[in-house]
Amino acid sequence: MSLRAAEPGSHTVGRETWEVTVPYAELAFELRPRLAALARGRWLERMEEVLDDFDLPGRHVQLKRLELDLGRVAVGDLETEVERRLEGELRRVLGEVLEGLDGGPRDPEAPLGASAGAEVPAGSALPEGRILSAEEVRLELFEHCLLRGRRPSWAPRRTPGLSDQLLEIVESVPGGLEAVVRRQGRHRRVLQRLAAQLSPEAFRALLHVLEPQHAALLVAYLLDVGEAHRAEPLLPMGDRELERTLGFLTLSFLVTERGSRFNRKSYVRSLVAGLGRARGLTYEEILRAFGRCLLAEEKR
């Protein structure tokens, strides 16, 4: 379950299960459509109202599991009594859990966004919960989209694309962005996704985060190669394919190949070798194809 302060109705329940025990099977079959309608209607609305009451600006709460025991209820009182108990128990349990999460000490060695757990109220089970800041939510959303290629179940339906997410994160937590990209960049598909989906502005911003001292040089070099290819094709590939390939190889070098210090010649050699692998050409063939464009860069 996710409880986040945005607009009313913005809460997410990954899975909702009602367990009802009745004395005989015939009654179970009789009650099933009635219970289903209540669970999708009035009971769900009541849950939404309680969650709205706990919203606080800038706070995002995640609970892995929430169990409520509503006790025994007469069949004739299902509509009113279950609704009343659901509201009261949910309000009580959330209040106790959030108080524990807010008041618990933060472990300095804990992963980003982790918080101390709360005591489990009697009759309910709350195995894990945490409270995240707005910046932590942005990073977690970006990392999920980056790794899986889709938004998580708790994210808004109108979740921005990777470029807009990245540009927003750069303004608030650039160090967190660098940590995410370097951590997940060991997965080839992650770097491919960045190269394919980032806008030119977002790609440049990422280069400045990963290699601030030489980002301008990298951008200028990639632009030079692109212009040379458009003037006279250097390799049998379209402009966009070359752009994606160069972007992927550049990110791969910065994230997985670069040593403690950036070396321009090592970068160019890595780029040439990567293009050769991508097109089945030798290092020498790629060098001849690029001609003066690459040779001039190696002399800088």
VOZAVEX-213644 format. One line per 2 residues: their letters; for each residue x, y, z of N, C-alpha, C. Coordinates in Angstrom, 2 decimals, padded with zeros to 5 digits, m for minus. Layout:
N
a	X:Y:Z:X:Y:Z:X:Y:Z ~ ... .
//
This chain:
300
ms	000.86:m001.19:000.00:000.00:000.00:000.00:000.88:001.23:000.00 ~ 000.54:002.22:m000.84:001.25:003.48:m000.87:000.30:004.60:m000.50 .
lr	000.75:005.47:000.38:m000.01:006.65:000.80:000.85:007.85:000.49 ~ 000.46:008.65:m000.48:001.29:009.78:m000.87:000.45:011.04:m000.95 .
aa	001.05:012.13:m000.57:000.36:013.41:m000.59:000.42:013.99:m001.99 ~ m000.68:014.01:m002.66:m000.77:014.63:m003.98:m002.15:015.24:m004.07 .
ep	m003.05:014.55:m004.76:m004.42:014.99:m004.77:m005.26:013.89:m004.16 ~ m006.46:014.21:m003.64:m007.32:013.17:m003.07:m007.53:012.05:m004.08 .
gs	m007.52:010.81:m003.57:m007.71:009.67:m004.46:m006.44:009.20:m005.12 ~ m005.27:009.67:m004.63:m004.01:009.31:m005.27:m003.32:008.13:m004.61 .
ht	m003.97:007.47:m003.69:m003.38:006.35:m002.98:m003.46:005.08:m003.83 ~ m002.55:004.18:m003.56:m002.49:002.94:m004.33:m002.49:001.74:m003.40 .
vg	m003.39:000.81:m003.65:m003.41:m000.47:m002.95:m003.10:m001.53:m004.00 ~ m001.94:m002.17:m003.85:m001.52:m003.15:m004.85:m002.48:m004.32:m004.96 .
re	m002.93:m004.81:m003.82:m003.86:m005.95:m003.82:m004.73:m005.87:m002.58 ~ m006.02:m006.01:m002.79:m006.98:m005.95:m001.69:m007.70:m007.29:m001.59 .
tw	m007.66:m007.92:m000.42:m008.28:m009.23:m000.22:m009.18:m009.19:001.00 ~ m010.39:m009.68:000.83:m011.34:m009.80:001.94:m011.54:m011.28:002.24 .
ev	m011.34:m011.67:003.50:m011.58:m013.05:003.92:m012.79:m013.08:004.84 ~ m013.83:m013.77:004.40:m015.09:m013.83:005.14:m015.43:m015.29:005.41 .
tv	m015.68:m015.60:006.66:m016.05:m016.97:007.04:m017.53:m017.01:007.40 ~ m018.26:m017.95:006.78:m019.70:m018.12:007.04:m019.96:m019.57:007.43 .
py	m021.09:m019.85:008.08:m021.33:m021.20:008.62:m021.63:m022.26:007.57 ~ m022.11:m021.90:006.39:m022.42:m022.94:005.40:m022.23:m022.38:003.99 .
ae	m022.03:m023.32:003.03:m021.65:m022.95:001.67:m022.73:m022.16:000.95 ~ m023.98:m022.51:001.18:m025.06:m021.81:000.48:m025.03:m020.31:000.77 .
la	m024.77:m019.97:002.02:m024.70:m018.56:002.39:m023.51:m017.87:001.73 ~ m022.42:m018.61:001.59:m021.24:m018.04:000.94:m021.55:m017.65:m000.51 .
fe	m022.22:m018.57:m001.23:m022.58:m018.27:m002.62:m023.57:m017.11:m002.70 ~ m024.45:m017.05:m001.74:m025.46:m015.99:m001.72:m024.83:m014.62:m001.45 .
lr	m023.84:m014.58:m000.56:m023.23:m013.31:m000.17:m022.16:m012.81:m001.14 ~ m021.63:m013.70:m001.95:m020.48:m013.33:m002.77:m020.72:m012.09:m003.64 .
pr	m021.77:m012.01:m004.45:m021.96:m010.80:m005.26:m022.21:m009.55:m004.42 ~ m022.87:m009.73:m003.29:m023.14:m008.59:m002.41:m021.85:m008.05:m001.81 .
la	m020.99:m008.96:m001.34:m019.71:m008.54:m000.77:m018.81:m007.90:m001.83 ~ m018.81:m008.47:m003.03:m017.98:m007.92:m004.10:m018.39:m006.48:m004.43 .
al	m019.69:m006.23:m004.48:m020.18:m004.88:m004.77:m019.79:m003.91:m003.67 ~ m019.88:m004.35:m002.42:m019.51:m003.48:m001.30:m018.01:m003.19:m001.30 .
ar	m017.20:m004.22:m001.59:m015.75:m004.04:m001.59:m015.31:m003.08:m002.69 ~ m016.02:m003.09:m003.82:m015.67:m002.18:m004.92:m016.31:m000.80:m004.75 .
gr	m017.29:m000.71:m003.88:m018.04:000.53:m003.74:m017.83:001.25:m002.43 ~ m018.79:001.08:m001.51:m018.79:001.87:m000.28:m017.57:001.61:000.59 .
wl	m017.13:000.37:000.70:m015.98:000.09:001.56:m014.71:000.72:001.00 ~ m014.56:000.66:m000.32:m013.39:001.26:m000.96:m013.40:002.78:m000.79 .
er	m014.57:003.37:m000.92:m014.68:004.82:m000.72:m014.30:005.22:000.70 ~ m014.72:004.40:001.67:m014.39:004.71:003.06:m012.89:004.62:003.29 .
me	m012.23:003.60:002.71:m010.78:003.49:002.82:m010.10:004.72:002.22 ~ m010.59:005.15:001.08:m010.01:006.31:000.41:m010.12:007.56:001.28 .
ev	m011.24:007.72:001.95:m011.44:008.88:002.82:m010.46:008.87:003.99 ~ m010.25:007.69:004.58:m009.32:007.59:005.70:m007.90:007.91:005.24 .
ld	m007.50:007.36:004.10:m006.16:007.64:003.58:m005.98:009.12:003.27 ~ m007.02:009.75:002.74:m006.93:011.19:002.48:m006.66:011.97:003.77 .
df	m007.27:011.53:004.86:m007.10:012.24:006.13:m005.67:012.16:006.65 ~ m004.92:011.15:006.22:m003.54:010.99:006.70:m002.51:011.62:005.76 .
dl	m002.97:012.22:004.67:m002.04:012.87:003.74:m001.33:014.05:004.40 ~ m000.04:014.14:004.16:000.75:015.31:004.55:001.60:015.72:003.35 .
pg	001.70:017.01:003.06:002.49:017.47:001.91:003.93:016.97:001.98 ~ 004.41:016.43:000.85:005.80:015.99:000.76:006.09:014.65:001.38 .
rh	005.06:013.96:001.91:005.30:012.67:002.56:004.74:011.54:001.72 ~ 005.53:010.51:001.54:005.12:009.32:000.80:005.35:008.12:001.72 .
vq	004.29:007.40:002.01:004.36:006.26:002.93:004.14:004.98:002.14 ~ 004.98:003.99:002.37:004.82:002.68:001.75:004.70:001.62:002.84 .
lk	003.65:000.83:002.77:003.44:m000.30:003.67:003.33:m001.55:002.82 ~ 004.17:m002.53:003.09:004.15:m003.74:002.27:002.88:m004.55:002.45 .
rl	002.35:m004.54:003.66:001.17:m005.36:003.93:000.41:m004.76:005.10 ~ m000.90:m004.80:005.02:m001.74:m004.26:006.08:m002.91:m005.21:006.30 .
el	m003.02:m005.75:007.51:m004.11:m006.67:007.83:m004.97:m006.07:008.93 ~ m006.29:m006.13:008.73:m007.25:m005.63:009.71:m008.22:m006.75:010.07 .
dl	m008.50:m006.91:011.35:m009.47:m007.89:011.82:m010.72:m007.13:012.25 ~ m011.81:m007.31:011.52:m013.04:m006.57:011.79:m014.02:m007.34:012.66 .
gr	m013.62:m008.54:013.09:m014.45:m009.29:014.04:m015.68:m009.94:013.40 ~ m016.63:m010.32:014.25:m017.85:m010.99:013.80:m018.94:m009.95:013.54 .
va	m019.63:m010.14:012.42:m020.68:m009.21:012.01:m021.90:m010.00:011.55 ~ m023.07:m009.59:012.00:m024.31:m010.23:011.56:m024.54:m009.94:010.08 .
vg	m025.09:m010.93:009.36:m025.31:m010.78:007.93:m026.15:m009.54:007.63 ~ m027.12:m009.29:008.45:m028.00:m008.15:008.20:m027.33:m006.80:008.41 .
dl	m026.16:m006.79:009.05:m025.47:m005.52:009.34:m024.24:m005.30:008.46 ~ m024.09:m006.09:007.40:m022.88:m005.99:006.59:m022.63:m004.58:006.07 .
et	m023.66:m003.96:005.50:m023.46:m002.65:004.88:m022.99:m001.60:005.88 ~ m023.62:m001.55:007.04:m023.32:m000.47:007.99:m022.21:m000.82:008.97 .
ev	m022.25:m002.02:009.54:m021.31:m002.35:010.61:m019.88:m002.55:010.08 ~ m019.75:m003.25:008.95:m018.40:m003.44:008.39:m017.81:m002.10:008.00 .
er	m018.62:m001.25:007.42:m018.13:000.08:007.02:m017.65:000.87:008.24 ~ m018.41:000.82:009.32:m018.04:001.54:010.54:m016.76:000.98:011.14 .
rl	m016.66:m000.35:011.22:m015.47:m000.96:011.81:m014.24:m000.76:010.92 ~ m014.44:m000.85:009.61:m013.33:m000.66:008.68:m012.72:000.73:008.86 .
eg	m013.56:001.73:008.90:m013.05:003.09:009.07:m012.32:003.26:010.40 ~ m012.90:002.76:011.47:m012.28:002.93:012.79:m010.98:002.16:012.92 .
el	m010.95:000.91:012.47:m009.74:000.09:012.60:m008.62:000.60:011.70 ~ m008.97:000.98:010.47:m007.95:001.50:009.55:m007.35:002.79:010.09 .
rr	m008.19:003.64:010.63:m007.72:004.90:011.19:m006.80:004.65:012.40 ~ m007.18:003.71:013.26:m006.38:003.41:014.45:m005.02:002.83:014.06 .
vl	m005.04:001.83:013.18:m003.80:001.15:012.81:m002.85:002.10:012.07 ~ m003.37:002.86:011.11:m002.51:003.80:010.39:m001.91:004.84:011.33 .
ge	m002.72:005.32:012.26:m002.21:006.30:013.22:m001.05:005.76:014.03 ~ m001.18:004.52:014.52:m000.11:003.93:015.32:001.13:003.65:014.48 .
vl	000.92:003.15:013.27:002.06:002.82:012.43:002.81:004.07:012.00 ~ 002.09:005.09:011.58:002.75:006.32:011.14:003.47:007.01:012.29 .
eg	002.91:006.93:013.48:003.58:007.49:014.65:004.90:006.78:014.90 ~ 004.90:005.45:014.74:006.13:004.69:014.92:007.16:004.99:013.85 .
ld	006.71:005.14:012.60:007.64:005.43:011.52:008.22:006.83:011.65 ~ 007.39:007.79:012.03:007.86:009.17:012.18:008.83:009.31:013.35 .
gg	008.57:008.56:014.42:009.35:008.74:015.63:010.56:007.85:015.74 ~ 010.65:006.82:014.90:011.76:005.88:015.02:013.07:006.48:014.54 .
pr	014.20:006.09:015.14:015.50:006.63:014.73:015.89:006.13:013.35 ~ 016.55:006.98:012.59:017.01:006.63:011.26:018.37:005.94:011.35 .
dp	018.48:004.78:010.73:019.74:004.05:010.70:020.63:004.67:009.63 ~ 021.80:005.22:009.98:022.63:005.87:008.97:023.15:004.92:007.91 .
ea	023.17:003.62:008.20:023.64:002.64:007.23:022.51:002.05:006.41 ~ 021.27:002.48:006.69:020.11:001.91:005.99:020.06:002.43:004.57 .
pl	019.44:001.66:003.62:019.28:002.14:002.25:018.44:003.40:002.21 ~ 018.54:004.11:001.08:017.80:005.35:000.91:016.32:005.14:001.16 .
ga	015.74:005.96:002.03:014.31:005.91:002.29:013.90:004.97:003.39 ~ 014.81:004.17:003.94:014.43:003.22:004.97:014.21:003.94:006.29 .
sa	013.22:003.47:007.05:012.93:004.05:008.35:012.75:002.95:009.36 ~ 012.76:003.33:010.63:012.56:002.35:011.68:011.15:001.80:011.63 .
ga	010.98:000.55:011.98:009.66:m000.07:011.94:008.83:000.30:013.14 ~ 007.51:000.05:013.05:006.60:000.35:014.14:006.17:m000.93:014.81 .
ev	005.69:m000.79:016.05:005.13:m001.94:016.74:003.87:m002.40:016.01 ~ 003.65:m003.70:015.98:002.48:m004.24:015.31:001.30:m004.19:016.26 .
pa	000.24:m003.45:015.90:m000.92:m003.36:016.77:m001.58:m004.72:016.94 ~ m002.18:m004.95:018.10:m002.87:m006.22:018.36:m003.99:m006.41:017.35 .
gs	m004.07:m007.63:016.80:m005.12:m007.94:015.85:m004.80:m007.56:014.43 ~ m003.66:m006.92:014.20:m003.28:m006.52:012.86:m001.82:m006.89:012.64 .
al	m001.41:m006.94:011.36:m000.03:m007.28:011.03:000.53:m006.23:010.08 ~ 001.65:m005.62:010.44:002.31:m004.62:009.61:003.79:m004.94:009.54 .
pe	004.18:m005.89:008.67:005.57:m006.34:008.66:006.58:m005.24:008.35 ~ 006.31:m004.42:007.33:007.31:m003.43:006.94:006.64:m002.14:006.49 .
gr	007.27:m001.03:006.80:006.77:000.26:006.34:007.90:001.26:006.32 ~ 007.76:002.31:005.52:008.77:003.35:005.47:008.15:004.64:004.97 .
il	008.78:005.74:005.32:008.37:007.05:004.88:009.49:007.65:004.03 ~ 009.14:008.14:002.86:010.12:008.71:001.94:009.86:010.19:001.73 .
sa	010.93:010.92:001.52:010.81:012.33:001.15:010.45:012.43:m000.33 ~ 010.12:013.64:m000.76:009.79:013.84:m002.17:010.97:013.48:m003.07 .
ee	012.19:013.81:m002.63:013.38:013.50:m003.43:013.61:011.99:m003.52 ~ 013.39:011.30:m002.41:013.56:009.85:m002.42:012.53:009.17:m003.31 .
vr	011.32:009.71:m003.33:010.28:009.15:m004.21:010.68:009.33:m005.67 ~ 011.19:010.51:m006.02:011.61:010.75:m007.40:012.71:009.78:m007.82 .
le	013.68:009.57:m006.92:014.77:008.65:m007.24:014.28:007.22:m007.37 ~ 013.39:006.80:m006.48:012.88:005.44:m006.54:012.05:005.22:m007.80 .
lf	011.25:006.21:m008.16:010.45:006.12:m009.38:011.36:006.04:m010.60 ~ 012.37:006.90:m010.65:013.29:006.91:m011.79:014.02:005.58:m011.90 .
eh	014.50:005.06:m010.78:015.24:003.80:m010.81:014.36:002.66:m011.27 ~ 013.11:002.63:m010.83:012.19:001.57:m011.25:011.94:001.66:m012.76 .
cl	011.63:002.85:m013.25:011.37:003.03:m014.69:012.62:002.70:m015.51 ~ 013.77:003.06:m014.98:015.02:002.82:m015.68:015.31:001.33:m015.79 .
lr	015.07:000.61:m014.72:015.40:m000.81:m014.68:014.36:m001.67:m015.38 ~ 013.08:m001.32:m015.24:012.01:m002.18:m015.74:011.31:m001.65:m016.98 .
gr	011.53:m000.39:m017.31:010.92:000.15:m018.51:009.46:000.50:m018.37 ~ 008.95:000.53:m017.16:007.54:000.89:m016.91:007.43:001.47:m015.51 .
rp	006.36:002.20:m015.29:006.16:002.81:m013.98:005.72:001.76:m012.98 ~ 006.03:001.94:m011.69:005.56:001.00:m010.66:004.07:001.18:m010.42 .
sw	003.47:000.22:m009.74:002.02:000.25:m009.51:001.61:001.45:m008.67 ~ 002.51:001.95:m007.82:002.15:003.06:m006.94:002.31:004.43:m007.58 .
ap	002.88:004.48:m008.77:003.14:005.77:m009.41:001.87:006.33:m010.06 ~ 001.79:007.64:m010.20:000.64:008.24:m010.89:000.55:007.75:m012.33 .
rr	m000.67:007.72:m012.86:m000.84:007.28:m014.24:m000.13:008.20:m015.22 ~ m000.06:009.46:m014.90:000.60:010.43:m015.77:002.05:010.63:m015.35 .
tp	002.75:009.54:m015.15:004.16:009.62:m014.77:004.98:010.18:m015.93 ~ 005.83:011.18:m015.69:006.66:011.73:m016.77:007.61:010.69:m017.33 .
gl	008.11:010.94:m018.53:009.09:010.06:m019.13:010.45:010.20:m018.46 ~ 011.39:009.36:m018.88:012.71:009.36:m018.26:013.40:010.73:m018.35 .
sd	013.25:011.40:m019.48:013.93:012.68:m019.65:013.45:013.71:m018.63 ~ 012.13:013.85:m018.51:011.58:014.83:m017.57:011.93:014.46:m016.13 .
ql	011.87:013.16:m015.82:012.25:012.73:m014.47:013.71:013.09:m014.18 ~ 014.58:012.79:m015.13:016.01:013.03:m014.92:016.29:014.52:m014.73 .
le	015.69:015.36:m015.55:015.93:016.80:m015.45:015.45:017.35:m014.11 ~ 014.37:016.79:m013.59:013.88:017.23:m012.29:014.83:016.79:m011.17 .
iv	015.33:015.56:m011.27:016.23:015.03:m010.24:017.56:015.78:m010.25 ~ 018.05:016.14:m011.43:019.33:016.86:m011.53:019.29:018.15:m010.72 .
es	018.14:018.78:m010.66:018.01:020.04:m009.94:018.01:019.86:m008.43 ~ 017.58:018.69:m007.95:017.43:018.51:m006.51:018.46:017.56:m005.90 .
vp	018.69:016.41:m006.52:019.62:015.43:m005.93:020.51:014.82:m007.02 ~ 021.43:015.61:m007.62:022.29:015.06:m008.67:023.15:013.90:m008.18 .
gg	023.57:013.94:m006.92:024.36:012.83:m006.38:023.57:011.55:m006.34 ~ 022.30:011.64:m006.02:021.44:010.46:m006.02:021.26:009.91:m007.41 .
le	021.13:010.80:m008.40:021.01:010.37:m009.79:022.25:009.62:m010.23 ~ 023.43:010.16:m009.92:024.68:009.49:m010.29:024.76:008.11:m009.65 .
av	024.37:008.01:m008.38:024.43:006.72:m007.69:023.51:005.70:m008.36 ~ 022.31:006.13:m008.75:021.36:005.21:m009.40:021.91:004.73:m010.74 .
vr	022.41:005.65:m011.55:022.90:005.27:m012.88:024.13:004.38:m012.78 ~ 025.03:004.67:m011.87:026.22:003.82:m011.73:025.85:002.45:m011.16 .
rq	024.88:002.41:m010.26:024.46:001.14:m009.68:023.75:000.26:m010.71 ~ 022.85:000.83:m011.46:022.07:000.05:m012.41:022.72:m000.02:m013.79 .
gr	023.75:000.80:m014.01:024.40:000.82:m015.31:025.14:m000.46:m015.66 ~ 025.30:m001.35:m014.70:025.93:m002.64:m015.02:025.03:m003.50:m015.89 .
hr	023.74:m003.14:m015.94:022.80:m003.84:m016.81:022.81:m003.16:m018.18 ~ 023.15:m003.90:m019.20:023.26:m003.34:m020.55:021.96:m002.66:m020.98 .
rv	020.83:m003.28:m020.65:019.54:m002.73:m021.10:019.27:m001.36:m020.49 ~ 019.81:m001.11:m019.31:019.61:000.19:m018.66:020.29:001.30:m019.46 .
lq	021.54:001.09:m019.85:022.26:002.09:m020.63:021.64:002.23:m022.02 ~ 021.18:001.13:m022.59:020.50:001.20:m023.88:019.22:002.03:m023.78 .
rl	018.49:001.85:m022.68:017.25:002.60:m022.48:017.54:004.09:m022.34 ~ 018.57:004.43:m021.61:018.94:005.84:m021.47:019.33:006.44:m022.82 .
aa	020.14:005.73:m023.58:020.58:006.24:m024.87:019.42:006.39:m025.85 ~ 018.45:005.51:m025.75:017.33:005.53:m026.70:016.25:006.52:m026.32 .
ql	016.04:006.75:m025.01:014.88:007.52:m024.58:015.19:008.95:m024.13 ~ 016.40:009.23:m023.72:016.69:010.57:m023.22:016.70:011.60:m024.35 .
sp	016.14:012.75:m024.06:016.22:013.87:m024.99:017.66:014.40:m025.01 ~ 018.04:015.15:m026.04:019.40:015.72:m026.05:019.72:016.51:m024.79 .
ea	018.75:017.28:m024.30:018.97:018.08:m023.09:019.21:017.18:m021.88 ~ 018.40:016.13:m021.74:018.56:015.22:m020.60:019.86:014.44:m020.70 .
fr	020.24:014.04:m021.92:021.49:013.30:m022.10:022.68:014.17:m021.71 ~ 022.66:015.43:m022.13:023.76:016.34:m021.76:023.81:016.53:m020.24 .
al	022.64:016.65:m019.63:022.61:016.81:m018.17:023.20:015.60:m017.47 ~ 022.92:014.41:m018.00:023.47:013.19:m017.40:024.98:013.15:m017.56 .
lh	025.49:013.55:m018.71:026.94:013.59:m018.91:027.60:014.54:m017.91 ~ 026.97:015.66:m017.64:027.52:016.62:m016.68:027.53:016.05:m015.26 .
vl	026.59:015.17:m014.96:026.57:014.53:m013.64:027.66:013.46:m013.55 ~ 027.80:012.67:m014.62:028.76:011.56:m014.59:030.20:012.02:m014.78 .
ep	030.41:013.05:m015.59:031.77:013.51:m015.90:031.76:015.03:m016.04 ~ 031.58:015.75:m014.93:031.41:017.21:m015.01:032.58:017.94:m015.66 .
qh	033.80:017.47:m015.45:034.97:018.19:m015.95:035.08:018.11:m017.47 ~ 034.66:016.97:m018.06:034.86:016.78:m019.49:033.54:016.64:m020.26 .
aa	032.43:016.97:m019.63:031.12:016.79:m020.28:031.02:017.63:m021.55 ~ 031.49:018.87:m021.51:031.40:019.74:m022.69:032.19:019.16:m023.85 .
ll	033.36:018.60:m023.56:034.17:017.98:m024.61:033.45:016.77:m025.20 ~ 032.84:015.95:m024.36:032.12:014.78:m024.84:030.96:015.19:m025.74 .
va	030.21:016.19:m025.31:029.07:016.65:m026.10:029.54:017.17:m027.45 ~ 030.60:017.98:m027.45:031.12:018.54:m028.70:031.60:017.44:m029.63 .
yl	032.26:016.44:m029.07:032.78:015.36:m029.90:031.65:014.56:m030.54 ~ 030.62:014.23:m029.75:029.49:013.47:m030.28:028.76:014.27:m031.36 .
ld	028.66:015.58:m031.17:028.03:016.42:m032.20:028.87:016.43:m033.47 ~ 030.19:016.50:m033.33:031.07:016.50:m034.50:030.92:015.21:m035.30 .
vg	030.90:014.08:m034.59:030.76:012.79:m035.28:029.41:012.72:m035.99 ~ 028.36:013.18:m035.30:027.04:013.15:m035.92:026.97:014.01:m037.16 .
ea	027.55:015.20:m037.12:027.55:016.08:m038.28:028.35:015.48:m039.43 ~ 029.49:014.88:m039.12:030.31:014.25:m040.15:029.56:013.10:m040.80 .
hr	028.82:012.34:m040.01:028.06:011.20:m040.54:026.93:011.68:m041.44 ~ 026.27:012.78:m041.05:025.19:013.30:m041.88:025.72:013.85:m043.21 .
ae	026.91:014.44:m043.17:027.50:014.97:m044.40:027.93:013.85:m045.33 ~ 028.55:012.83:m044.76:028.99:011.66:m045.54:028.99:010.45:m044.60 .
pl	028.04:009.52:m044.80:027.89:008.39:m043.88:029.22:007.70:m043.58 ~ 029.53:007.59:m042.30:030.76:006.94:m041.88:030.58:005.43:m041.77 .
lp	029.36:005.01:m041.45:029.05:003.60:m041.26:027.68:003.31:m041.87 ~ 027.39:002.05:m042.19:026.09:001.71:m042.76:024.98:001.70:m041.71 .
mg	024.64:002.86:m041.19:023.55:002.99:m040.23:022.97:004.39:m040.33 ~ 021.69:004.52:m039.95:021.03:005.80:m040.01:021.52:006.75:m038.94 .
dr	021.13:008.02:m039.06:021.57:009.03:m038.10:021.14:008.69:m036.68 ~ 019.86:008.30:m036.52:019.34:008.02:m035.18:020.01:006.78:m034.59 .
el	020.26:005.76:m035.40:020.91:004.55:m034.90:022.33:004.87:m034.44 ~ 023.04:005.68:m035.21:024.40:006.06:m034.81:024.36:006.86:m033.51 .
er	023.39:007.76:m033.39:023.27:008.58:m032.18:023.03:007.70:m030.95 ~ 022.12:006.72:m031.08:021.85:005.82:m029.95:023.07:004.98:m029.62 .
tl	023.76:004.49:m030.65:024.94:003.66:m030.42:026.05:004.45:m029.74 ~ 026.30:005.65:m030.21:027.32:006.49:m029.59:026.94:006.85:m028.15 .
gf	025.66:007.12:m027.93:025.20:007.42:m026.58:025.40:006.25:m025.64 ~ 025.04:005.06:m026.10:025.22:003.86:m025.28:026.70:003.63:m024.98 .
lt	027.55:003.72:m025.99:028.98:003.47:m025.78:029.60:004.51:m024.85 ~ 029.16:005.75:m024.96:029.67:006.80:m024.08:029.28:006.54:m022.63 .
ls	028.01:006.21:m022.42:027.56:005.91:m021.05:028.25:004.67:m020.51 ~ 028.42:003.68:m021.37:029.09:002.45:m020.94:030.52:002.75:m020.49 .
fl	031.21:003.60:m021.23:032.58:003.96:m020.85:032.60:004.69:m019.52 ~ 031.71:005.66:m019.35:031.71:006.46:m018.13:031.29:005.67:m016.90 .
vt	030.41:004.70:m017.10:029.86:003.96:m015.95:030.66:002.71:m015.62 ~ 031.12:001.99:m016.64:031.72:000.68:m016.37:033.19:000.56:m016.77 .
er	033.68:001.41:m017.68:035.04:001.23:m018.19:036.02:002.26:m017.66 ~ 035.55:003.48:m017.46:036.45:004.55:m017.05:037.11:004.24:m015.72 .
gs	038.38:004.55:m015.61:039.07:004.37:m014.34:038.75:005.51:m013.40 ~ 039.66:005.76:m012.49:039.44:006.84:m011.52:039.51:008.21:m012.17 .
rf	040.17:008.30:m013.34:040.29:009.57:m014.04:039.91:009.38:m015.50 ~ 039.23:010.39:m016.05:038.82:010.33:m017.45:040.03:010.52:m018.35 .
nr	040.12:009.69:m019.41:041.20:009.79:m020.38:040.57:009.84:m021.77 ~ 040.81:010.94:m022.48:040.16:011.14:m023.77:040.55:010.08:m024.80 .
ks	041.82:009.74:m024.84:042.25:008.74:m025.82:041.62:007.38:m025.52 ~ 041.54:007.03:m024.26:040.90:005.77:m023.88:039.43:005.78:m024.29 .
yv	038.79:006.94:m024.13:037.39:007.06:m024.52:037.22:006.85:m026.02 ~ 038.06:007.50:m026.82:037.96:007.35:m028.28:038.22:005.91:m028.69 .
rs	039.23:005.29:m028.11:039.52:003.89:m028.44:038.33:002.99:m028.06 ~ 037.72:003.26:m026.91:036.57:002.48:m026.49:035.40:002.67:m027.46 .
lv	035.23:003.90:m027.93:034.15:004.19:m028.87:034.37:003.46:m030.19 ~ 035.58:003.52:m030.69:035.91:002.86:m031.96:035.72:001.35:m031.85 .
ag	036.22:000.77:m030.76:036.08:m000.68:m030.57:034.60:m001.06:m030.45 ~ 033.82:m000.26:m029.74:032.41:m000.56:m029.59:031.65:m000.48:m030.89 .
lg	031.95:000.52:m031.71:031.31:000.62:m033.02:031.69:m000.56:m033.90 ~ 032.94:m000.99:m033.79:033.36:m002.16:m034.56:032.58:m003.40:m034.18 .
ra	032.40:m003.61:m032.87:031.62:m004.77:m032.42:030.17:m004.66:m032.88 ~ 029.63:m003.45:m032.86:028.23:m003.27:m033.23:028.00:m003.54:m034.71 .
rg	028.99:m003.25:m035.56:028.82:m003.42:m037.00:029.65:m004.55:m037.57 ~ 030.34:m005.30:m036.73:031.14:m006.42:m037.22:032.36:m005.98:m038.00 .
lt	032.94:m004.84:m037.65:034.12:m004.31:m038.34:035.31:m004.32:m037.39 ~ 036.50:m004.32:m037.97:037.70:m004.29:m037.15:037.98:m002.86:m036.70 .
ye	038.85:m002.75:m035.71:039.25:m001.43:m035.20:039.80:m000.58:m036.33 ~ 040.64:m001.18:m037.17:041.27:m000.43:m038.25:040.23:000.03:m039.27 .
ei	039.24:m000.81:m039.55:038.20:m000.43:m040.51:037.38:000.75:m040.00 ~ 037.07:000.74:m038.70:036.32:001.86:m038.12:037.16:003.13:m038.18 .
lr	038.44:003.03:m037.87:039.31:004.21:m037.93:039.35:004.79:m039.34 ~ 039.45:003.92:m040.33:039.47:004.42:m041.71:038.15:005.08:m042.07 .
af	037.05:004.50:m041.56:035.73:005.06:m041.86:035.57:006.45:m041.26 ~ 036.10:006.64:m040.07:035.97:007.94:m039.41:037.01:008.94:m039.90 .
gr	038.14:008.44:m040.34:039.15:009.30:m040.92:039.58:010.44:m040.03 ~ 039.55:011.62:m040.59:040.08:012.79:m039.89:039.29:013.15:m038.63 .
cl	038.01:012.80:m038.60:037.18:013.15:m037.43:037.75:012.54:m036.15 ~ 038.08:011.25:m036.20:038.62:010.58:m035.02:040.08:010.94:m034.79 .
la	040.84:011.02:m035.86:042.26:011.32:m035.69:042.46:012.70:m035.09 ~ 041.66:013.65:m035.49:041.77:014.99:m034.93:041.45:014.98:m033.44 .
ee	040.48:014.17:m033.04:040.11:014.10:m031.62:041.24:013.48:m030.80 ~ 041.89:012.45:m031.35:042.96:011.80:m030.60:044.16:012.74:m030.39 .
kr	044.28:013.78:m031.21:045.40:014.72:m031.09:045.09:015.85:m030.12 ~ 043.83:015.99:m029.67:043.47:017.10:m028.77:044.09:016.93:m027.39 .
//
